[in-house]
Amino acid sequence: MSALTNNYETMMVFTMTKGEEYAAELLERFKSLIEENGTLESIDEWGKRKLAYLINDETDGYYVLINFSSNHEFPAELDRVVNITDGVLRSLTIKKDEGEVKDA
């Protein structure tokens, strides 16, 4: 891994049609992928929540917020894997600002 790393935040929404166990399996898969390619900072499982609008005729999703650091190339690979994985309704990865202040 490159010496230059950036901090990222990824929000994922998993399907609930296959249950929370399936959502946990998906989370474990992405957690492993992140750990292989960077440093996992934190995982905040928001759990099952109502979606703001229907996605694939689904009303509920399992929300997860993941913070990690990696080289600048890995988020594109993460997005590629997310997009070809069944069970992920939505995801968004953003690069966090270096000067971001938490709980100020």
C-alpha positions in Angstrom: 0.0 0.0 0.0 1.2 3.5 -0.8 2.5 5.7 2.0 0.0 8.3 1.0 -3.4 7.5 2.6 -6.6 9.4 2.7 -9.6 9.1 5.0 -12.9 8.0 3.6 -16.5 7.4 4.7 -18.8 5.0 3.1 -22.5 4.7 3.7 -24.1 1.5 2.5 -27.8 0.4 2.5 -28.4 -3.4 2.2 -31.5 -5.2 1.3 -33.8 -6.5 4.0 -35.6 -9.1 1.8 -33.1 -11.8 2.8 -33.0 -10.8 6.5 -30.5 -9.2 8.9 -28.2 -12.3 8.7 -27.6 -11.6 5.0 -26.9 -8.0 5.7 -24.4 -9.0 8.3 -22.7 -11.3 5.7 -22.5 -8.4 3.3 -21.0 -6.2 5.9 -18.4 -8.8 6.8 -17.5 -9.2 3.1 -16.9 -5.4 2.7 -15.1 -5.2 6.1 -12.6 -7.9 4.9 -12.1 -6.1 1.6 -11.4 -2.8 3.3 -9.0 -4.4 5.8 -7.1 -6.1 3.0 -6.6 -2.7 1.2 -6.5 -0.2 4.0 -7.1 0.5 7.6 -10.6 0.1 9.0 -11.3 3.0 11.5 -14.9 2.3 12.6 -18.2 0.7 11.7 -21.4 2.2 12.8 -24.4 -0.1 12.2 -27.5 2.0 12.1 -29.6 -1.2 11.5 -32.9 -1.5 9.9 -34.6 1.7 8.9 -37.4 2.9 6.6 -36.1 4.1 3.2 -37.0 7.7 2.2 -38.4 6.3 -1.0 -38.9 2.8 -2.6 -35.7 1.2 -4.0 -36.4 -1.9 -6.1 -39.9 -2.0 -4.5 -38.3 -2.3 -1.0 -39.4 -0.1 1.9 -36.7 -0.9 4.5 -32.9 -1.1 4.3 -30.0 -2.0 6.6 -27.8 1.1 7.0 -24.1 0.9 7.8 -21.5 3.7 8.0 -17.9 2.7 7.6 -14.8 5.0 8.1 -11.5 3.8 6.8 -8.2 5.1 5.4 -6.5 3.8 2.2 -4.6 4.8 -0.8 -6.5 7.0 -3.3 -7.1 4.1 -5.7 -9.0 1.8 -3.4 -12.3 3.6 -3.2 -12.9 3.1 -6.9 -12.3 -0.6 -6.5 -14.6 -0.7 -3.5 -17.3 1.0 -5.6 -16.8 -1.5 -8.4 -17.2 -4.4 -6.0 -20.3 -2.8 -4.4 -21.9 -2.2 -7.7 -21.7 -5.9 -8.8 -22.8 -7.3 -5.4 -26.4 -8.4 -5.1 -28.1 -7.1 -2.0 -26.6 -3.6 -1.9 -29.4 -1.1 -2.5 -27.3 2.1 -2.4 -23.8 3.2 -1.4 -21.8 6.4 -1.4 -18.1 6.9 -0.6 -16.7 10.3 0.2 -13.2 11.5 0.9 -13.1 13.3 4.3 -11.3 16.6 4.6 -8.0 16.6 6.3 -9.0 19.5 8.5 -12.3 18.1 9.6 -13.0 18.6 13.2 -15.1 15.9 15.0 -17.5 16.9 17.8 -16.1 20.4 18.1 
